[in-house]
């Protein structure tokens, strides 16, 4: 989270960041409540699929077939698992489908 926030702050055109599912975070609760409170971002307790309508969500998943080609300012992009200790293949794609959202992958291979 710290790296993502720092990279965004230094970007020529920073994005509006929202960190969600903070009520479910258990790895670093002290950092989430102390440090995140000072950051210029939106802090949301519930999961992204609860907070935003499904048609406004696009999940970034390495397992998605479609690459992300352009950013849409009217869409909320979900990057999940930033603090996961282990990688579970297909999890973010599964979450996007369960939420009724669209999934794309970063254009890397």
Secondary structure by P-SEA (a helix, b strand, c coil): caaaaaaaaaccccccccccccccccccaaaaacccccccbbbbccccccccccccbbbbccccccccccccccbbbbbccccccccccaaaaaaaaaacbbbbccccc
